[in-house]
């Protein structure tokens, strides 16, 4: 097995462990407070491994408005995802999150004027139908977390689409540093009215989330340097396995057979979509909030 694939498995395992810790915090802390601490802590691994770029160049931008817009969509998407993790089943968050490629494709056609082959549209539609099987709207009451997570998927698609346009020309310190800085400011303001001083245990959990997320992002970057992207991108779907495992072990969440069939459809269609893409695949290290760059 290529080294890059192994690193990618470790990266997505790290992301899933971070997500499990987010869910474990529950409603004890607001989503803005969780985002403030975890995003701030996530920059630690990047600071320890920074090479060849200076943080003082963070504001030297080629596409300032788009970079700032990306920060806004990423921060908003983060809040949506964290809310979903603390209010609905672990695996359902991932299943809905995997609709992000559908919205990315729509935006790439509308905004970037990219051509998408018919078979990829078909696979994206099949993947979406798999998500419908997981959440089954109309057959059971949908919770607020389901709608919030769908909004998070749309915001994640916007973030990715903007990143695809600006990443070739922008510095890594700009893409990482500005997002962390803006996240600290925005979440710091929004968390103020309901701020709760974290206990030592909660602070340790928040530190763990940040370190796991930051480390996962660096592992993905290293994986991409050693192995072609078309071998790494499918590994992201291993997160559904972690979601089912962690959900059962720690949160008493057991998806029924219909949901499992839906997840299999999501993963199968997603894998076929990734593997059938001919150009070098541009995938995002994470659909949620630890976006180190591409």
Helices and strands as residue ranges (DSSP letters): H 3-25, G 26-28, H 31-48, G 55-57, H 64-85, H 90-97, H 100-110, H 118-135, H 144-166, H 172-191, G 192-194, H 200-226, H 229-232, G 233-237, H 238-251, H 257-275
